Amino acid sequence: MARKPDAAFGPRRPAPFQPLVHAVRWGALGAGLAMAPARGPLVRPVLGWALVLVVHATWRTLQSSPKRRRPHRRHADSVVPYILEVGLAAAAIASTGYWESPFAFCALSGVMAAGFMRGYGFGVRLALAGSAAVTIPYIATGGTEALFVGQWVIELVLVALLAGYARRMFGEAETRHSQTLNRMAQLAEANELLVSLHRVAQQLPASLNLDSVVRSTLDRLRTIIASDVCALLVKDDATCRWVILAGEGTAIGRTFSDAELPRSLAATTTSSVASLNVCIEPGEGLGPDYLSRSGLYAPLRARGQLIGLIALEHHAPGVYGRRELQLLDGFIDSAALSIDNARWFAKLRAIGADEERVRIARDMHDRLGQSLASVAFGLDLIRRQIDDEAIREDLDRLRTEVRGAVGEVRETLGDLRTDVSDKRGLIETLAVYLERVENRTGLEVNFSHQNGARLPLNQEREVWRIAQEAITNAERHAGAHHLSVRWEYDGSTALLAVADDGEGFVLGAAGRSDSYGIRGMQERADAIGATLDVDSAPGGGTVVRCRLEHT
């Protein structure tokens, strides 16, 4: 939309034009007083109007003085002073010889002031009105100098146009100057933010260990934003609870469901930018009430997914502002990327660990297994060569222990080396493994499956490792009597379910011996795009379900 000419420089800002207007006003009045004696004797009307115009000029000068100007006066927006000035000039001109009056120049100052202060639209109208106020009486009294009159009218209109145009140009220049200053201020602030973020970028960790990345992320954040409480939370997909991985001023390992998250932090889960809470009410923060009175919160998103939350809180209300909010908002992208990279690196490391485990199992079978078997064979030879019954009894016990160790090593190596392959699918692998588990533990095992198409080898291998981990947890930690394993795959949806009737546990409880196993299963499920659900309760057994939609 086009801007109105007069809007470029509002009437509330007359100060830049005031010196020029005063100079023209006093110059025109001085020229009139100098010309008055040359036009004839100083009669009473000339002296009277000279006194009136001097008083008016003095009053206008004093009114615009900074000492007299009051900030809430409204006369700056009023047209009355300009109408009064042009009216006085027109009256003085008409009373002292019309356009031949020595005070004719005083009309120029009034029209110029009107054009400067109110725009050329008002200035032209006032010039025409003032000209009419002098010309009409002049013609009525028999004046015949039309050309002379026309020149003065044109001069007044041109002065009004020139003043209005100067007002517009000056206003546009000041607007551009103001925009430039604002832009420079924004650039200076952005430069300060970029310098701070550059310092952060220089300290990005080279390590891809998740714990190291999380700790270094909070350490870097605390160097640029002061806080009494800081925490980084990630969601445990196996238990669907938020866990504080690292922090200060709050308990590490503390967990929350979505409904249990503090209100200030819960609002961040649906946002993509950092948020500011100037004053936190008691109970709304992550830390204790005496440490959490203002806060900054941010989501960590990577690949379009929410992977974590950051919380910074301070004991003083209102301590955080726009600068800290911008710093945190600029920080979270790199932090989310670092944490996501560490998580994916952990998944890749788990896959690499599988290959290393198979290699170690092969080496142990070739070396340790054969060595233990050789030791057992040697003990048999020694026993047959000794007649002392006491020594033979000791050798029998030692031989039994060695053979037990050989059996355990063989079982462990068998578990390590068991894997799916191009020739042996998941069903055959599970059947062999579950038979071995049943023989060594006495568990009642039930394996149900549907013979059908196979998954791609990489996905089937990860599902097998998830099943192996779930079965191992049931065997070692659950104290169960019955174990049920079910596998279904209809060509589009795959489902693995491992259930036991053991002791169960509280989901999200810290310190469980199998907690890392659950985390490993979740990482494997994530690696192939599957969903993992763990359902357990004290005394109610445990069910692990892994579902994969395959297209």
N, C-alpha and C positions, 0 to 999 in steps of 0.2 A: 504494500500500500504506500502511495506517495506521501511524503511528509509535507505538512503545510509549511510555508516559508517562515511564518512567525513562530513555529514550534521549534525552530533550530536553536533559538536562544531566548529562554523565557524572560518575562518582564521582571522576575524576581532577582535578576542579575544585572543591574544597571551600572555597577561600579566601574567596569572597564571603559565605559563611554563618558563617565561623569567629568573627568578633567577636560576632555575635548568640548563638551557641551558648555561648561563654565567659561572656557576660554573664548568660544564663539559668542556667548551671551555678553560677556564683558567687552569683547572686542567690538561687537555691533553697537553696544551702548556707548562706548568710548568714541566710535566713529560718528555717531549721531550727535553727541555733545560737542565734538570738534567742528562738525559741519553747521551746527545751529547758528553761530554768529555770522558765518559767511552767507547764510540765506536771508539775513535781515536782522532787525533789532530783536532782542530776546524779550518777546512779549510774555505776558503772564501765562497763557496756555502752554507755551514751550517750556517755561521754567517749571510749571506745575507737573506736566507729564514727565519731564526729566527727573524730577524728584520721585514721582511714583515708580518709574522704571528702575531707578537706582535702589529704592527700597525693596522692590520685588526681586531684583537680582541678588541683593544682599541676603534676603530671606531664603531664596533657593539655595544659595551657596552654604548658608549656615545649616539648613535642613539636611543637606547631603554630607555634612561633616561626620566622620566616624564617631566622634564623641556625642553627637546628638542623635545618631541613628539607633533606633531600638529594634531588636530582632523580630518583634511580633507586630510591627506596624503594617497596616494594609494599604497605606497611601501609595506604595510603590506599584501596586497593581491598578491604581485608580487613574482615570483619564482626566480627572478634574485639573490637576496642576498644569497639564499641557494645554487644555482648553483655556484655562485662565491666562496663561502666558501669551498665547496667540491672540486672545481676546483683548488683553491690555495693549498689545502691540498694535492691533487693528484700530482700537479706539484712539491711541496716541497718534497714529498715522492720519486717521480721518479728521482729527481735531487740529492738526498742525500742517495742513496743506496736502492731504491725500498722498498720492504716490511721489510727490515732490517733497514730502516731509523729511526732515533730517533723521527721523526715527524709523524710516522704511526698512533699514537693515535689521531692526529688532525682530521683525516678523520671521527673518531667516533663522534666527537662533531658536525660536519657538517651534517652527516646523522641523528643524533638524533634530531637536530634542525628542519630538514626538516620533519621528522616523526611527531614531536610534532605540528608543525605549519600548515602543509599541509596534514597530514594523511599518513597512511602507504603505500598507493598506490604510492604516489609521492616519499616517503622515500625509498621504495624498488627500484624503477627505478633509483633514484639518487645514491643509494649504488652500484647497478650493473654498472652504467655508470662510477662512480669513480673508482671502482675496475678494470674495463676494461682499463681506462686511465693509470693505473699503471701497470697492468699485461701484456698488449700487448707490451709495450716497453721493459719490463723485459724479456719476452720470445724472443723478437727480438734480444736482446743483448746476448742470450745464457743462460738465467737463467733456472735452472733445478729443483728448489725446489718446485715441484708442490703441495706437501702436505702442505707446509708452506703457499703458496699462497692461497690454498683452504681454509685454516683455517681463514685467514683474510677476504676473500670474504664472508664466512659464518657468521663471526662475524658482519661484516657490515650489512648484510641482516637481521640478528637477531635483531640487535640494531634498525634498521628501523621498523621492525615489532613490537618490544616492545614499541617503542615510539608512533607508530600509534595506537596501542591497548590502551595504557595509555591515549592518546588523546581522544579516543572514550569513554572509561570508565569515564573519567573526564567530558566530555561533557554531557553524559547521567546523571551523578550525578548532574551536575549543572542545567540541564533541569528539573530534578525532584525537585531540590531545588527551582528553580524559580516557578514551578507550585505549589509547596507547599506554597510558600510565597503568590502567587496570590490567592490561595484557602483560606489561612488564612485571607487575606485582604477582600475577599468576605464574609467569615464567620463573620468577625468582623462587616462588614457593615450590613449583614443580622441580626446579633445579635442586632445591634443598632435599626434597623427597628422593630424587634420583640419586643424589650423593649418598644418602642414608641407605637406599636399597643397593647401591653399588658396593658399599661396605659389607652389606649382608651377603651379596653374591660372591664376594671375594673369600668369604668364610664358609662357603658351601662345602659339606663334607665329601671327601673322596670315598669314604666307606659306604658300602651298601648294606651294612648290617642294620636291621630295623631298629633295634634298641639304641644303637649309636646315633642313627639318623634322628630318632625321636628326641633323644636327649640334646643333641647339638641344635636341633630346631628350636627347642625352648630356650637354650642358652643364648642363641643369636637374637631371639625375639626379646629377651629381657635386657639385652644391651641397648636396644633402641626404644623400648617402652618400659617404663618403671611399673612394677606391680608387686603386690603383697601375696597374691594367689595367682598361680599360673598352672595350667594343666592342658594336656593333649589327650583326647579320648578317641578311641576307635571302637567300632562295633564288632563284637564277636558273633559272626554269622551262625556259629553252631548253637549258641544260646540266645541269640537275638538281644543281647544286652550290651550297653555301652560300658567300656572298661577304661579307667584312667591308666594309661601306660607310663606316663612320666608327669612330674609336676612338683610344685612346692606350695605349701600352705594348705594342702589337702592330701587325703590318704591315697597313695598309689595302690592300684589293684581294686579300688572301690568300683562297684558296678551299679548301673542304673538301667531300668527298662525305659522305653520311650515315655511312659506315663510318669516315671519317677524323676526324669531330668528336671533340674531347676527351671523355672519359667523363663528366665532370661536366656538360658542356653537352649531350651527346647524350641524357641522361636527361630533359632539359626538353622535348624535342620531343614527347613523349607525355603531357605534363602540361598542366594548365590554370592552375596557380598557380605562384608563385615557389618556388624551392627554395634551401636553405642547405647549404653544405659547410663544416663547421667547420675541417677540416684536409685540405688537398689534398696528395696524394702527388705526388712528382716525375713530370712527364709527363702528369698528369691535368688540368692547367689550360690556359687559352688562351694565357696569357703565359709568359715565361721562368720557370723554377723558382724563381729568387730573388725574383720579384715575385708569385708565385701560391702562397700557402700557405693562404688561406681565400677562399671565393667565394660570390657570390650570382648565381643564374641565373633567368631568367624567359622564358616564351614570350610572344610578341605575337600575340594572336588577334583577328580581326575577322570578323564574319559567319560565325562558326563555323569559320574556317580559320586555320591557322598561317601568318602572314605574315612573322615574323621572330623573332630571339632576342636577348636582352640578357645580357651577361656582365660582372660586376664582380668583381675579384679584388684581394686585399691581400697584402702581403708578410708580415704577422704572422698566425700561426694563431689561430683563435678570436676574431678581432676583430669579426666579425659575429654578431648575436644576433637575438632575436625582434623587437625594435623595427625594425631595418633590414629584416628580412624582411617585416614588415607594411607598411613604407613602400614597398618595391619592389612588393609585391603590389597596393597601392592605386594605384601609379603606372602600371602597365602597361596598364590599360584605356584611359586617356586617351592614352597614347603610341601604342598600337596604332591607335586611332581616327584620330589625327593622321596617322600614316604611311599608313594605308589611304586616307584622304581625299586625301593628296598623290598616291598612286598613281593613283587614279581621276581626279584632276584632270589628271594627265599624259596619261591616255588621252583625256579630253575635249579637251585641248589639241591632241593629235595629229589628232583628227577636225576640229577647227577649222582646223588647219594645212593640211589637204587643201583646204578651201574657199578658204583664202587663197592656196594655191598655184595653184589654177585661176584665181583673179582676177588674180594677178600674171602668169601665163602669157598671159592675154588682153591685159593691158596691154602686156606686152613685145611681143607679136605686133603690136599696133596701132602701137606707137611705135618700139621698138628695131628690130624686123624691117624696118619700112618705111624707117627711117633708114639702116640698113646697105644695103638695096637701092638707096636713092637715092645713097649714096656710090659704090657699084659702077657705077651708071649714069653718074654724073658723071666717074668715072675713064675710062670708055670714051670719053666726049666729049673729054676733055682729050687722050687718046692720039691721037685722030684729027687733032687740031689741031697737034700737035708733030711736027717733022721730025727732031729729034735722036734718033738711034738709042739712045744711052746712056740718055737720059731715058725713052724709050719702053720700054726693057728694065726700068728701075726701076718704071715705072708698071705694066708687066705683072706683075711680082712682087707689087706692092702690090695690084693688082686680084685676083690669085689668092688672096692671103691674106684679102682682104675677102670674096671669094666663099666661101672655106672657113669663115670665121667665120659668114657668113650661113647656110651649111649646118648648122653646129653649133648655131646658135641655133634654126634650124627644128627640128632633131632634139630639142633640149632642150624647146622649147615643145610639140612634138608629144607628148613623154613626159609633160610636165606636164598637158597638156589631155586626154590619153587617160583615159577613165573609163567605167565601166559606167553605164547609164541604164535608164530604163523601156523604151526602144526597142532598145538594144543590150546584150546580155547578156555574161556573163563569157567565153564561148567566142569570140564575135566580137571582143571587145576584146583577148583574149590573142593571137588569130591575127594581127590587124593589128600589134600591138606586137612579136611575135616575128619577123614578116617584116621589120620595120624594123631590129630588132637584128641579124638575119642579114645584111642588106644592108650595114650600116655596120661590122660587126666581122669578117665572114667565118667566124663560128662555124657549125658544122653543127648545125642546130636540128631537133629532133624533137618535134612536138606531137601528143599523142594525147588523145582525149576521147570522152565518151559524150553524145550529144545526149539531153536529157531535160528535166525540169522545172527551173525556176530557183529559186534561193534568194530569200528576201526581199531587197529592194534594199539595205538597210543592211548585211546580212551579206555579200552578194555583193560589195559595194564594198570591205569590209575584206579579203575573200579576194583580191580583185584587187590591193590595195595590198601585201599580203604577197607575192603572186607577183611583183609588180613589183620589190620590194626584193630578193627572192632572186635574180631574174634580173640585176638591176643588180650585186649582189655578185659573181656569177659572171662578169659581163662585165668589171668593173673590177679585181677583186682575184685571181681564181682562176687566170688564165693558162690557161684551158681551151680545148679544141678542139671538144668536143661538149657540147651542152646538151639535156637531155631534160625536157619538161614534160608532166605527166599530170593530167587533171581528170576526176573521176568523181562523179556524184551520182545516186542511185537513188530519191530522194524521201524517204529517211530518214537516210542517211549520206553526207556529202560528204568527198572526199579530194583535196587538192592536193599534188602531189609535184614538186619542182624538183631535178634532179640534174645535176652537172657532173663532168668528169674532170680537174679542175684540181689545184692544189697542195695543197689541204686545209689544215687548221690544227688546233692542239691545243685541244680544248674547254676553255673557262674561262680561256684564256691572256689576260693583261691586255695592253692596248696595241694590239690589232688595229684596223686602220682601219675594219673593218666591224662592230666590236663594238656600236656604237650602232644599226646596222641590225638586228642580231639582237634587241636589246632592244626596238626599235620593233615588230618583227614579233610578238614575244611579247605586247606590250601590246595590239596589235590583235587577236590571237587571244583574249586574256582578255576583251576588250570584247564579243565575240560568243559567248563560252562555248566556244571551240574549244581544242584542244590542239595545241601546236607542238613538234615534235621536230627537233633538228638533229644529224645524224650526220656526223662528219668525222674525218679523221686525216691527218697529214702525208703527202703523196704519194698519198693515196687518194681525193681528190675530196671533194665535199660533197653531202649530200642533206638537203633541207628538206621536212618533211611537216607538213601542217596538216589535222587531222581535225575534223569538226563533225558532231555528232549532232543532227539536226533533227527535231522532232516537230510 
